Amino acid sequence: MFSIFIYLLLFTITFLAEMVLHTSDVSFQLFFHFLSMYFLDGIGVFFAVSPIIALVPYWKKSYWLAMVLAELYSFTDLFMSMSPVLKTFYPISAVLGVSGYYETSLEGKLCNILVLLLCGGVSLLFLQRTKDLH
């Protein structure tokens, strides 16, 4: 929920700045198009990083290790997004494909969605194993 809230807050700030600077270029269609992109980004980022979030209790609250892993995970996207194939299957890039930031085919979007759902499933597995440990 926090991720979605942050993305909507960023969208609101960006859109208000755009309205001030380029009032004549802003339309309702453009507003709703970019609102849906930001909303899908917020949901997608949650799913993409959910395995790292779920690892924290599994690793007995190793916050620093999770933070380093998250940084490496996001940095690796710079290299993965250069390849059309890897861009489809790397979770952070998959978010951008689902939201419409990257132009992708229908098959590509379906693969992006499956990758993000797989991230959610992996997170649930980690959380279930954490629950079993206690």
C-alpha positions, 0 to 999 in steps of 0.5 A: 500500500505504501508503494502505491501511495508513494507512486500516486503522490509522485504522480500528483506532484509531477502532474501539478508541475506539468499543469503549471508549466504546460497547461495547454498540452495537458488533457484528461486523456493524458492525465488518466493514461499517466495515472494508470501508468503510475498506479501499475508501477506502484503495484508492480514495484511491490510485486517485484521487490516482495521477495526481498521484503519476505526475506527479512523475517525469513533471515531473522530480520537481517535488514542490512543484508536485505537492503544491500540485496535490494540495491544490487537487484535494482542496479542489475536492472540497468544491464538487464534492460539492455536485452529485449529477452532479459528485459521481459523476464527481469522483475524490475523491467517487467514492471515497466513493461506492464505499466506501458513505459516500455513498448511490448507485445501482448506476449511480452506483457503476459510474460511480464505479468507472469514474472511479477506473479511469480515474485508474489508466489516466491514471497508467499513461499518465504512467508509460509516457511517463516511462519513454519519456523516459529 
